């Protein structure tokens, strides 16, 4: 098996673990039905996927964010959002919360960090924001190890070029 081959594909995972897939899908539907802005949710899912190194989820949420009309500049600068100067205070708070929860191992949320996010999100919104972050981290921990094939739009796939030595 090559290093880049899928170990278990996304559709195969759905068939092999239908109850797990149904449970994860139910959480996804709850997040989608919440009052959170769809573009914000896609940006936080994209940011967590970048941190976790999940190619499938990174591409999937780039596709979704583009479909929703998220500005290219925001997508281009998401990995360096603190320095970009183009994200709203609410977006910055959500991205900081995303990074904190994605990297939570051994370092729990401080009162100051909680106060910072609570200043921008009502309790119900914060509950769903936290759920969305947990959800993408679940997907990253499934799609990454199984190497789900990233859903690159067909019009963006470039043929591989051979290098010719002269």
Order of alpha helices (4+ residues) and beta strands (2+ residues): alpha-alpha-alpha-alpha-alpha-alpha-alpha-alpha-alpha
